[in-house]
Amino acid sequence: MPIWKRNLYVLWIGVFFTSASFSMVIPFLPIFLPQIGVTQHVELWSGLLYSAAFFSGALSSPFWGSLADRYGRKPMIIRAGFCLFVIYSLTAFVTNPYELLALRISQGLLTGFIPGAIALIGTNTPNKNVGYALSLISTASASGNIVGPLLGGAIAHLAGNRLAFGSAGLIVFISTILVVLWVKEENFKPNKQKGSVKNDIKQAWTYRPFVFVLLLTIVTSGSVMTIEPVLPLYIVKLGGTAENASLLAGIVFSLPGIASALFAPFWGRWADKAGFHRVLVIGLLGGGIGTLAQILFSQIWGFSIIRFIYGVFFCAVFPALNGLVVKSTPENFRGRAFSLNQTANQIGGMIGPVIGGYIGGILPAQFVFMVTGLLLLAATGTAYWKGKEIRGTAKRDLIPGK
């Protein structure tokens, strides 16, 4: 078996387990907070804990990317995996929300398993297979997000939240050991220059297509998170009763992930033939129309079907963006490029819930879907019109200053 395929399969398992471990922990934090003494402002603490890792991750990602370009992506994946193992294991023993907040901040500062895996796949896969490989990795993340809440909920129900957190640490530990034993990084040329985040940002600015990819990443990741604050309440309205809201919300939340697991490899294969830009435009267009179409349905089943169709198209977006990161940056900058892209992802993850929560607080939930859909359509138009410039300048801009 070619080494790139072995890397892909091992990292698929690693990303799946890491994504599952994250979704085993995060959805249950609001339920866990009363167990450690939080009886007031639970929603405020939940939002703070959720955002803390995004914020600290946005700050630290460029630093880890710089180290990845100097020492390799595999060491950074291993470092992140062991850090996650320690953090999740310690979460099982917290006694107050301040300890939990410190661990969430540490999680953002010290981790980066999935971005590291994406960067290694992007730099150690033959060009003709990059689209397929990146899309397959995205199915691992989507599948983990589907399985994680089910597994975490079952363990929490049988043995308590603390054991669920400890179990999340254990499966990340196993994933990291697999990387240590079976992943081999071949195509690595260390960057011998001593870097800094400031210099990395300046250098990134010289790769104009890459800057455009970063902006699109902020918009798309923000659009995913914009709907999060209002979706459970909207499902209650469509479903009619609050008693089955948790079950319905879980099902509806999982539908785009299921669509991604099923259809992302198709988009990846097509991207290898037709190009990442074309797939990106189609994914953004389908995501924008699918988001707006969700406004039209007042019954939960119609709404759910549209959510699935939305996922069929939108799952093409992030693998295409990752592919464009590969195509628009030189190899010795790629670790930093993926880390900056992760920072953009984190920024979108912070901004999205704030916008969605604010709009949902003063206007009906349909307006959140409307704003998000229009934003995605605007991104589609911009990506389409910028397409010629991206394709024409990507190779030229790989030389800084040109």
VEXDREN-2710 file (C-alpha; in Angstrom, 1 decimal):
% VEXDREN-2710
k/r/px/py/pz
1/MET/0.0/0.0/0.0
2/PRO/1.4/3.5/-0.9
3/ILE/2.4/5.5/2.2
4/TRP/0.0/8.3/1.4
5/LYS/-2.9/5.9/1.5
6/ARG/-1.8/4.4/4.8
7/ASN/-1.4/7.9/6.2
8/LEU/-4.9/8.7/5.0
9/TYR/-6.5/5.7/6.5
10/VAL/-4.7/6.1/9.9
11/LEU/-5.4/9.8/10.1
12/TRP/-9.1/9.1/9.1
13/ILE/-9.4/7.0/12.2
14/GLY/-7.6/9.6/14.3
15/VAL/-9.7/12.5/13.0
16/PHE/-12.9/10.4/13.5
17/PHE/-12.0/9.6/17.2
18/THR/-10.8/13.2/17.9
19/SER/-14.0/14.7/16.4
20/ALA/-16.1/12.2/18.4
21/SER/-14.2/13.0/21.6
22/PHE/-15.0/16.7/21.1
23/SER/-18.7/16.1/20.5
24/MET/-18.8/13.7/23.4
25/VAL/-17.8/16.5/25.8
26/ILE/-19.1/19.8/24.5
27/PRO/-22.9/19.2/24.2
28/PHE/-23.0/18.0/27.8
29/LEU/-21.3/20.9/29.4
30/PRO/-24.6/22.7/30.3
31/ILE/-25.8/19.5/32.0
32/PHE/-22.5/19.1/33.8
33/LEU/-22.3/22.6/35.2
34/PRO/-25.0/22.2/37.9
35/GLN/-23.0/19.1/39.1
36/ILE/-20.0/21.3/39.9
37/GLY/-22.0/24.1/41.7
38/VAL/-23.3/26.3/38.9
39/THR/-26.9/27.1/39.7
40/GLN/-27.2/30.6/38.3
41/HIS/-26.3/32.0/34.8
42/VAL/-25.8/28.5/33.4
43/GLU/-26.4/29.7/29.9
44/LEU/-23.8/32.5/30.4
45/TRP/-21.2/29.9/31.6
46/SER/-22.0/27.6/28.8
47/GLY/-21.4/30.3/26.2
48/LEU/-18.2/31.4/27.9
49/LEU/-16.9/27.8/28.1
50/TYR/-17.8/27.2/24.4
51/SER/-16.2/30.4/23.1
52/ALA/-13.1/30.1/25.3
53/ALA/-11.4/27.4/23.2
54/PHE/-12.3/29.1/19.9
55/PHE/-10.7/32.4/21.2
56/SER/-7.5/30.8/22.5
57/GLY/-7.3/28.6/19.5
58/ALA/-7.4/31.6/17.2
59/LEU/-4.5/33.1/19.0
60/SER/-2.3/30.0/19.2
61/SER/-2.8/28.4/15.8
62/PRO/-0.3/30.5/13.9
63/PHE/2.4/29.7/16.4
64/TRP/1.9/25.9/16.1
65/GLY/1.8/26.3/12.3
66/SER/5.2/27.9/12.4
67/LEU/6.6/25.0/14.5
68/ALA/5.0/22.5/12.0
69/ASP/6.9/24.1/9.2
70/ARG/10.1/23.9/11.2
71/TYR/9.8/20.4/12.7
72/GLY/7.1/18.6/10.8
73/ARG/3.3/18.1/10.9
74/LYS/3.5/14.7/12.5
75/PRO/5.2/15.9/15.7
76/MET/2.5/18.6/16.0
77/ILE/-0.3/16.1/15.6
78/ILE/1.3/13.9/18.3
79/ARG/1.7/16.9/20.6
80/ALA/-1.9/18.0/20.1
81/GLY/-3.2/14.4/20.7
82/PHE/-1.4/14.0/24.0
83/CYS/-2.5/17.5/25.2
84/LEU/-6.1/16.6/24.4
85/PHE/-5.7/13.3/26.3
86/VAL/-4.5/15.2/29.4
87/ILE/-7.1/17.9/29.2
88/TYR/-10.1/15.6/28.8
89/SER/-8.8/13.3/31.5
90/LEU/-8.4/16.3/33.9
91/THR/-11.9/17.5/32.9
92/ALA/-13.3/14.4/34.6
93/PHE/-12.0/15.6/38.0
94/VAL/-12.9/19.3/38.0
95/THR/-14.8/20.6/41.0
96/ASN/-15.8/24.2/39.9
97/PRO/-16.5/26.1/36.7
98/TYR/-13.2/28.1/36.9
99/GLU/-11.2/24.9/36.6
100/LEU/-13.3/23.9/33.7
101/LEU/-12.8/27.3/32.0
102/ALA/-9.0/27.0/32.5
103/LEU/-9.0/23.6/30.8
104/ARG/-11.1/24.9/27.9
105/ILE/-8.7/27.8/27.4
106/SER/-5.8/25.3/27.5
107/GLN/-7.6/23.1/25.0
108/GLY/-7.6/26.0/22.5
109/LEU/-4.0/27.0/23.2
110/LEU/-2.4/23.5/23.0
111/THR/-4.4/21.4/20.6
112/GLY/-4.7/21.2/16.8
113/PHE/-4.9/17.5/16.0
114/ILE/-7.4/17.9/13.1
115/PRO/-5.7/20.9/11.4
116/GLY/-2.4/19.1/11.6
117/ALA/-3.9/16.0/10.1
118/ILE/-5.4/18.0/7.2
119/ALA/-2.0/19.7/6.6
120/LEU/-0.1/16.4/6.6
121/ILE/-2.6/14.9/4.1
122/GLY/-2.5/18.0/1.9
123/THR/1.3/17.9/1.7
124/ASN/1.9/14.1/1.5
125/THR/-0.8/13.1/-1.1
126/PRO/-0.2/13.1/-4.9
127/ASN/-1.7/16.2/-6.5
128/LYS/-4.2/14.1/-8.5
129/ASN/-5.6/12.6/-5.3
130/VAL/-5.6/15.6/-3.0
131/GLY/-9.3/16.5/-3.4
132/TYR/-10.4/12.9/-2.7
133/ALA/-8.1/12.7/0.3
134/LEU/-9.2/16.0/1.9
135/SER/-12.9/15.1/1.3
136/LEU/-12.4/11.7/2.9
137/ILE/-10.9/13.4/6.0
138/SER/-13.9/15.6/6.2
139/THR/-16.1/12.5/6.3
140/ALA/-14.1/11.4/9.3
141/SER/-14.9/14.7/11.1
142/ALA/-18.5/14.6/10.1
143/SER/-18.9/11.0/11.2
144/GLY/-17.3/11.7/14.5
145/ASN/-19.6/14.6/15.1
146/ILE/-22.5/12.2/14.6
147/VAL/-21.3/9.4/16.7
148/GLY/-19.8/11.5/19.5
149/PRO/-23.0/12.8/21.1
150/LEU/-24.6/9.4/21.0
151/LEU/-21.6/7.7/22.6
152/GLY/-21.1/10.5/25.2
153/GLY/-24.8/10.5/26.0
154/ALA/-24.9/6.7/26.5
155/ILE/-21.8/6.7/28.7
156/ALA/-23.1/9.7/30.7
157/HIS/-26.5/8.0/31.2
158/LEU/-24.9/4.7/32.4
159/ALA/-21.9/6.0/34.4
160/GLY/-22.1/9.8/34.6
161/ASN/-20.5/12.7/32.8
162/ARG/-17.1/12.4/34.4
163/LEU/-16.6/8.9/33.0
164/ALA/-17.7/10.3/29.6
165/PHE/-15.0/13.0/29.7
166/GLY/-12.4/10.4/30.8
167/SER/-13.5/8.1/27.9
168/ALA/-13.0/11.0/25.5
169/GLY/-9.4/11.4/26.7
170/LEU/-8.8/7.6/26.2
171/ILE/-10.0/7.5/22.6
172/VAL/-7.8/10.5/21.7
173/PHE/-4.9/8.7/23.4
174/ILE/-5.5/5.6/21.2
175/SER/-5.7/7.9/18.1
176/THR/-2.4/9.5/19.0
177/ILE/-0.6/6.1/19.4
178/LEU/-1.9/5.1/16.0
179/VAL/-0.3/8.2/14.5
180/VAL/3.0/7.5/16.3
181/LEU/3.2/4.0/15.0
182/TRP/1.8/4.1/11.5
183/VAL/1.9/7.7/10.0
184/LYS/5.0/8.6/8.0
185/GLU/5.7/12.1/6.8
186/GLU/7.7/12.0/3.6
187/ASN/7.4/15.3/1.8
188/PHE/8.7/17.7/4.4
189/LYS/11.3/20.4/3.8
190/PRO/11.9/22.2/7.1
191/ASN/11.7/26.0/7.1
192/LYS/15.0/27.0/8.6
193/GLN/14.1/30.6/9.1
194/LYS/13.1/31.6/12.6
195/GLY/9.5/32.7/12.2
196/SER/7.1/34.9/14.1
197/VAL/3.3/35.2/13.8
198/LYS/3.7/38.8/12.6
199/ASN/6.1/37.8/9.8
200/ASP/3.9/34.8/8.9
201/ILE/0.9/37.1/8.5
202/LYS/2.9/39.5/6.3
203/GLN/4.1/36.6/4.2
204/ALA/0.6/35.2/3.9
205/TRP/-0.6/38.6/2.6
206/THR/1.7/38.2/-0.4
207/TYR/-0.2/35.1/-1.5
208/ARG/-3.4/37.0/-2.5
209/PRO/-5.5/33.9/-3.5
210/PHE/-4.7/32.5/0.0
211/VAL/-5.9/35.7/1.7
212/PHE/-9.2/35.3/-0.3
213/VAL/-9.5/31.7/1.0
214/LEU/-9.1/32.9/4.6
215/LEU/-11.9/35.4/4.1
216/LEU/-14.2/32.8/2.7
217/THR/-13.3/30.5/5.6
218/ILE/-14.4/33.1/8.1
219/VAL/-17.7/33.6/6.3
220/THR/-18.5/29.9/5.9
221/SER/-17.5/28.8/9.4
222/GLY/-19.5/31.8/10.7
223/SER/-22.5/30.8/8.7
224/VAL/-22.4/27.3/10.3
225/MET/-22.4/28.7/13.8
226/THR/-24.8/31.6/13.2
227/ILE/-27.8/29.2/13.3
228/GLU/-26.6/27.3/16.4
229/PRO/-28.2/29.6/19.0
230/VAL/-31.6/29.6/17.4
231/LEU/-31.9/26.1/15.9
232/PRO/-33.1/24.3/19.1
233/LEU/-35.8/26.8/19.8
234/TYR/-36.9/26.8/16.2
235/ILE/-37.2/23.0/16.3
236/VAL/-39.4/23.3/19.4
237/LYS/-41.6/25.6/17.4
238/LEU/-41.8/23.3/14.4
239/GLY/-42.1/20.1/16.6
240/GLY/-44.8/21.5/18.8
241/THR/-43.7/20.3/22.2
242/ALA/-40.6/20.9/24.4
243/GLU/-40.5/17.3/25.6
244/ASN/-39.2/15.9/22.4
245/ALA/-37.0/18.9/21.6
246/SER/-33.8/17.3/22.6
247/LEU/-34.4/14.2/20.4
248/LEU/-35.5/16.3/17.5
249/ALA/-32.6/18.7/17.8
250/GLY/-30.2/15.8/17.9
251/ILE/-31.6/14.3/14.7
252/VAL/-31.8/17.6/12.9
253/PHE/-28.2/18.6/14.0
254/SER/-26.9/15.3/12.7
255/LEU/-28.5/15.5/9.2
256/PRO/-25.9/17.7/7.5
257/GLY/-23.2/15.5/9.1
258/ILE/-24.8/12.4/7.7
259/ALA/-25.0/14.0/4.3
260/SER/-21.3/15.0/4.5
261/ALA/-20.3/11.4/5.4
262/LEU/-22.2/10.1/2.3
263/PHE/-21.4/12.8/-0.3
264/ALA/-18.1/14.4/0.6
265/PRO/-16.0/11.7/-1.3
266/PHE/-18.0/12.4/-4.4
267/TRP/-17.2/16.1/-4.3
268/GLY/-13.6/15.3/-3.6
269/ARG/-13.2/13.1/-6.7
270/TRP/-14.9/15.7/-8.8
271/ALA/-12.6/18.4/-7.4
272/ASP/-9.6/16.4/-8.5
273/LYS/-11.1/16.5/-12.1
274/ALA/-12.9/19.8/-12.3
275/GLY/-10.9/21.9/-9.8
276/PHE/-11.4/23.0/-6.3
277/HIS/-12.8/26.4/-7.3
278/ARG/-15.7/25.1/-9.3
279/VAL/-16.7/22.7/-6.4
280/LEU/-16.4/25.6/-3.9
281/VAL/-18.8/27.8/-5.9
282/ILE/-21.3/24.9/-6.3
283/GLY/-21.1/24.1/-2.6
284/LEU/-21.6/27.7/-1.5
285/LEU/-24.5/28.2/-3.9
286/GLY/-26.2/25.0/-2.7
287/GLY/-25.6/26.0/0.9
288/GLY/-27.0/29.5/0.4
289/ILE/-30.1/28.3/-1.4
290/GLY/-30.6/25.5/1.1
291/THR/-30.4/27.8/4.0
292/LEU/-33.0/30.2/2.5
293/ALA/-35.2/27.2/1.6
294/GLN/-35.4/26.2/5.3
295/ILE/-37.5/29.3/5.9
296/LEU/-40.3/28.0/3.7
297/PHE/-41.2/24.9/5.8
298/SER/-43.4/25.0/8.9
299/GLN/-43.4/21.3/9.5
300/ILE/-40.4/19.4/11.0
301/TRP/-40.2/16.8/8.3
302/GLY/-40.0/19.2/5.4
303/PHE/-37.5/21.3/7.4
304/SER/-35.4/18.2/8.1
305/ILE/-35.3/17.1/4.4
306/ILE/-34.1/20.5/3.4
307/ARG/-31.4/20.4/6.1
308/PHE/-30.2/17.2/4.6
309/ILE/-30.1/18.6/1.1
310/TYR/-28.3/21.6/2.4
311/GLY/-25.7/19.3/3.9
312/VAL/-25.3/17.4/0.5
313/PHE/-24.0/20.6/-1.1
314/PHE/-22.4/22.5/1.8
315/CYS/-20.1/19.5/2.6
316/ALA/-18.2/20.4/-0.5
317/VAL/-17.1/23.8/0.8
318/PHE/-14.5/23.1/3.5
319/PRO/-12.6/20.3/1.6
320/ALA/-12.5/22.7/-1.4
321/LEU/-11.2/25.5/0.8
322/ASN/-8.5/23.2/2.2
323/GLY/-7.6/22.2/-1.4
324/LEU/-7.2/25.8/-2.3
325/VAL/-4.9/26.3/0.7
326/VAL/-2.7/23.6/-0.8
327/LYS/-2.9/25.1/-4.3
328/SER/-2.3/28.7/-3.3
329/THR/0.7/28.4/-0.9
330/PRO/4.3/27.0/-1.3
331/GLU/5.2/23.7/0.5
332/ASN/7.5/25.3/3.1
333/PHE/4.6/27.7/4.2
334/ARG/1.9/25.1/4.2
335/GLY/1.9/24.3/7.9
336/ARG/1.5/27.9/8.7
337/ALA/-1.1/28.3/6.0
338/PHE/-3.3/25.6/7.5
339/SER/-2.9/27.1/10.9
340/LEU/-3.9/30.5/9.7
341/ASN/-6.8/28.9/8.0
342/GLN/-7.7/27.3/11.3
343/THR/-7.5/30.7/13.0
344/ALA/-9.9/32.0/10.4
345/ASN/-12.2/29.1/11.2
346/GLN/-12.0/29.9/14.9
347/ILE/-12.8/33.5/14.2
348/GLY/-15.9/32.5/12.2
349/GLY/-16.8/30.2/15.1
350/MET/-16.7/33.1/17.5
351/ILE/-18.5/35.6/15.4
352/GLY/-21.3/33.4/14.1
353/PRO/-23.0/32.6/17.4
354/VAL/-22.9/36.3/18.5
355/ILE/-24.6/37.4/15.2
356/GLY/-27.1/34.6/15.3
357/GLY/-27.9/35.1/19.0
358/TYR/-28.3/38.9/18.5
359/ILE/-30.6/38.6/15.5
360/GLY/-32.6/35.8/17.1
361/GLY/-33.0/37.8/20.2
362/ILE/-34.7/40.8/18.5
363/LEU/-36.3/39.2/15.4
364/PRO/-38.0/35.9/14.4
365/ALA/-35.6/33.0/13.8
366/GLN/-36.4/33.0/10.1
367/PHE/-34.4/36.2/9.8
368/VAL/-31.3/34.4/11.0
369/PHE/-31.7/31.9/8.2
370/MET/-32.3/34.7/5.8
371/VAL/-29.2/36.6/6.8
372/THR/-27.0/33.5/6.7
373/GLY/-28.4/32.4/3.3
374/LEU/-27.8/35.8/1.8
375/LEU/-24.3/35.9/3.2
376/LEU/-23.5/32.6/1.6
377/LEU/-24.9/33.7/-1.7
378/ALA/-22.8/36.9/-1.5
379/ALA/-19.8/34.6/-0.9
380/THR/-20.8/32.5/-3.9
381/GLY/-20.9/35.5/-6.2
382/THR/-17.6/36.8/-4.9
383/ALA/-15.9/33.4/-5.3
384/TYR/-17.3/33.1/-8.8
385/TRP/-16.1/36.5/-10.0
386/LYS/-12.8/36.1/-8.3
387/GLY/-12.3/32.6/-9.8
388/LYS/-10.4/33.8/-12.9
389/GLU/-8.0/35.8/-10.7
390/ILE/-7.5/32.9/-8.3
391/ARG/-6.7/30.4/-11.1
392/GLY/-4.5/32.9/-12.9
393/THR/-2.5/34.2/-10.0
394/ALA/-2.2/31.3/-7.6
395/LYS/1.0/29.9/-9.1
396/ARG/2.5/33.3/-9.6
397/ASP/1.8/34.4/-6.1
398/LEU/3.7/31.4/-4.7
399/ILE/6.7/33.7/-5.0
400/PRO/6.4/36.3/-2.2
401/GLY/6.2/39.8/-3.4
402/LYS/5.2/38.9/-6.9
END
